Amino acid sequence: MAVSKKSASKKKASKKSAVKKILIKKKAAKKVLKKNEYPKVNWREYFPEPVIGVDEVGRGCLAGPVYAAAVIFKSDALSEDVTDSKLISEERREELAELILKEHHVGIGFASVEEIDELNILQASLLAMKRAVEALGVTSGHVLIDGNMKIPKLAGSFEQTTIVKGDLRAPPISAASIVAKVTRDRIMKELSGKYPQYGFEAHKGYSTAIHMESIQAHGPCDVHRKSFSGVKEFVPGYVADPTPTKSE
């Protein structure tokens, strides 16, 4: 029996709909799995007080400093509104950063491009976080750090706890990630006025295709990280390492 075009079209549409429902269910299941994989942390259980959330931003960039923020919540204000800064729109990040600075105790620190090239990005990131905590002006407390590395040589009497995906799981860390992100983004926008050919205002120094093309076309500028792959190859006088490390 010949199947009419109308009937075949209905079957096709029905099949597409079923596939779509399966994909939606799978996507929802992944979200649940991710949520369960990184459950919220009851940050109020940590002692001694105050509890300090710390996070850094800009570690993976090819240009600009790495920034960090440290936040002590003075109240529950905004504790339910904050999350990983990467999951929030730029406009909302700006709003939240202003509110966090107004409602809570915030310290900000950074490590320069020169320090990044001299120390390496990991040590420079830890230095920025150390400076952020020190900027709070407190000498004791419990520091919650996003990631899996404690802050070395932190002056004072501090306990330290590392939390993987802490910017998703602990509100003080989330707040720190937002302030650090907004602060660094503003710096990169300012630098775009001095170095317009690189488009820092758009990509904030990350290794986008446009950024990579601009480095190739114009060479690195003063705020590029000369020790980073993607930049060092275009530094005048660069000689490739004949035995590159695995990380390269």
C-alpha positions in Angstrom: 0.0 0.0 0.0 1.4 3.4 -1.0 2.0 5.8 1.9 0.7 9.3 1.2 3.2 12.2 1.4 1.1 13.7 4.2 1.3 10.5 6.3 5.1 10.2 5.6 5.6 13.8 6.6 3.7 13.2 9.9 5.8 10.2 10.7 9.0 12.2 10.0 7.8 15.1 12.2 6.8 12.6 14.9 10.3 11.0 14.8 12.0 14.4 15.0 9.9 15.3 18.0 10.8 12.0 19.8 14.5 12.6 19.1 14.2 16.1 20.4 12.5 14.9 23.6 15.3 12.4 24.2 18.0 15.1 23.7 16.2 17.4 26.1 16.0 14.6 28.7 19.7 13.8 28.2 20.6 17.5 28.6 18.5 17.8 31.8 20.1 14.6 33.2 23.6 16.1 32.5 22.6 19.2 34.4 21.4 17.1 37.4 24.6 15.0 37.3 26.7 18.2 37.2 24.8 19.7 40.1 25.1 16.5 42.1 28.8 16.2 41.2 29.5 19.7 42.7 27.1 20.1 45.6 26.8 23.4 47.5 29.1 23.9 50.4 27.8 25.1 53.8 30.5 27.8 54.2 29.1 28.9 57.5 30.5 25.7 59.1 34.1 26.8 58.6 36.1 28.2 61.6 37.7 30.3 62.8 35.8 33.3 61.6 35.7 35.3 59.4 35.2 33.0 56.5 37.0 34.5 53.4 36.2 33.5 49.9 39.0 33.8 47.3 39.2 33.4 43.6 41.4 34.6 40.7 40.7 35.4 37.1 42.8 35.8 33.9 45.0 32.8 34.4 44.5 31.5 30.9 44.9 34.9 29.1 47.8 35.8 26.8 47.8 39.4 27.9 47.2 41.5 31.0 47.6 40.9 34.8 46.0 38.2 36.8 43.5 39.5 39.3 42.1 38.0 42.5 39.5 39.1 45.1 38.8 38.1 48.7 35.4 38.5 50.2 34.0 38.4 53.7 30.2 38.3 53.9 29.0 40.8 56.5 25.4 39.4 56.1 23.3 37.1 54.0 22.8 39.8 51.4 23.4 38.5 47.9 24.4 35.0 49.2 21.6 33.5 47.1 22.3 35.7 44.0 26.0 34.9 43.3 27.5 32.1 41.3 30.4 31.4 39.0 31.1 34.7 37.2 31.4 32.9 33.9 27.7 31.9 34.1 26.5 35.5 34.5 26.0 38.1 31.8 28.5 41.1 31.8 25.7 43.5 32.7 24.6 41.4 35.7 28.2 40.9 36.8 28.7 44.7 36.9 25.5 45.1 39.0 26.5 42.3 41.4 30.1 43.6 41.8 28.9 47.0 42.8 26.5 45.5 45.4 29.2 43.1 46.8 31.6 46.0 47.2 28.8 48.0 49.0 27.4 45.2 51.2 30.5 43.2 52.1 34.2 43.4 53.0 36.4 43.0 49.8 40.1 42.9 49.1 41.6 43.0 45.6 45.0 41.9 44.5 46.9 41.3 41.3 50.1 40.1 39.8 51.6 42.0 36.9 52.6 40.7 33.5 56.2 41.0 34.5 55.6 38.9 37.6 53.7 36.3 35.5 56.6 36.0 33.1 59.1 35.8 36.0 57.3 33.5 38.4 55.0 31.5 36.0 51.3 31.9 35.9 50.5 29.4 38.8 52.8 31.2 41.3 51.6 34.6 40.0 47.9 33.6 40.6 48.7 32.5 44.1 50.5 35.8 44.7 47.5 37.7 43.5 45.3 35.8 45.9 47.7 36.4 48.8 47.6 40.1 48.1 43.8 40.0 47.9 43.6 38.4 51.4 46.2 40.8 52.8 44.2 43.8 51.3 41.3 42.9 53.7 43.4 43.9 56.6 42.6 40.9 58.8 45.1 38.6 60.4 43.1 35.5 61.0 40.1 33.6 59.6 39.3 30.6 57.4 40.2 31.1 53.7 38.1 29.1 51.2 40.0 29.0 47.9 38.6 28.0 44.5 40.7 25.1 43.1 43.1 22.7 44.7 46.1 24.9 45.7 46.5 26.7 49.1 48.0 30.1 49.3 51.7 29.9 50.3 53.3 32.3 52.8 50.0 33.9 53.9 50.9 36.1 56.8 48.7 35.8 59.9 46.8 32.9 61.6 44.7 31.5 58.8 43.1 28.1 58.1 42.9 27.3 54.4 40.5 25.0 52.6 40.6 24.4 48.8 37.3 23.7 47.1 37.2 22.4 43.5 34.5 24.4 41.6 34.3 26.6 44.6 32.9 29.5 42.5 29.8 27.3 41.9 29.6 25.8 45.4 30.4 28.5 48.0 28.9 32.0 47.8 31.9 33.9 49.3 34.0 32.4 46.5 31.4 33.1 43.9 31.3 36.8 45.1 35.1 36.9 44.9 35.0 35.5 41.3 32.5 38.2 40.2 34.5 41.1 41.7 37.8 39.8 40.3 36.3 39.3 36.9 34.7 42.7 36.7 37.8 44.4 38.0 40.1 42.7 35.5 37.7 43.3 32.6 37.7 47.0 33.3 41.5 47.1 33.3 41.6 45.3 29.9 39.1 47.7 28.5 41.3 50.6 29.6 44.3 48.9 28.0 42.3 48.6 24.7 42.5 52.4 24.5 46.3 52.3 24.6 46.6 49.2 22.3 43.5 49.4 20.0 45.0 47.0 17.4 44.5 44.0 19.7 40.8 44.3 20.6 41.3 43.8 24.4 37.9 45.3 25.0 36.3 42.3 23.3 38.3 39.3 24.4 40.0 40.6 27.5 43.3 39.1 26.6 42.1 35.5 26.0 43.4 33.5 23.1 40.6 34.1 20.6 41.2 33.8 16.9 41.1 37.5 16.4 43.6 38.1 19.2 46.0 35.5 17.8 45.7 37.1 14.4 46.5 40.5 15.8 49.6 39.2 17.6 50.8 37.7 14.4 50.1 40.9 12.5 51.5 43.4 15.0 53.7 41.4 17.3 53.3 41.4 21.1 52.9 44.7 23.0 54.0 45.6 26.5 51.1 43.8 28.3 51.4 40.5 26.5 52.8 37.6 28.5 56.1 36.9 26.7 56.5 33.5 28.3 53.3 32.1 26.9 52.9 30.0 23.8 51.1 32.0 21.2 53.0 35.1 22.2 56.7 34.2 22.7 57.0 32.9 19.2 56.5 36.5 17.9 58.9 38.1 20.3 61.9 39.4 18.3 64.9 37.1 18.7 62.8 34.2 19.8 64.5 30.8 19.4 62.5 27.7 19.6 63.4 25.2 22.4 64.8 22.1 20.6 63.5 19.9 23.5 60.1 21.4 24.4 58.4 20.2 27.7 55.2 18.2 27.7 53.3 21.2 28.9 54.1 23.0 25.7 
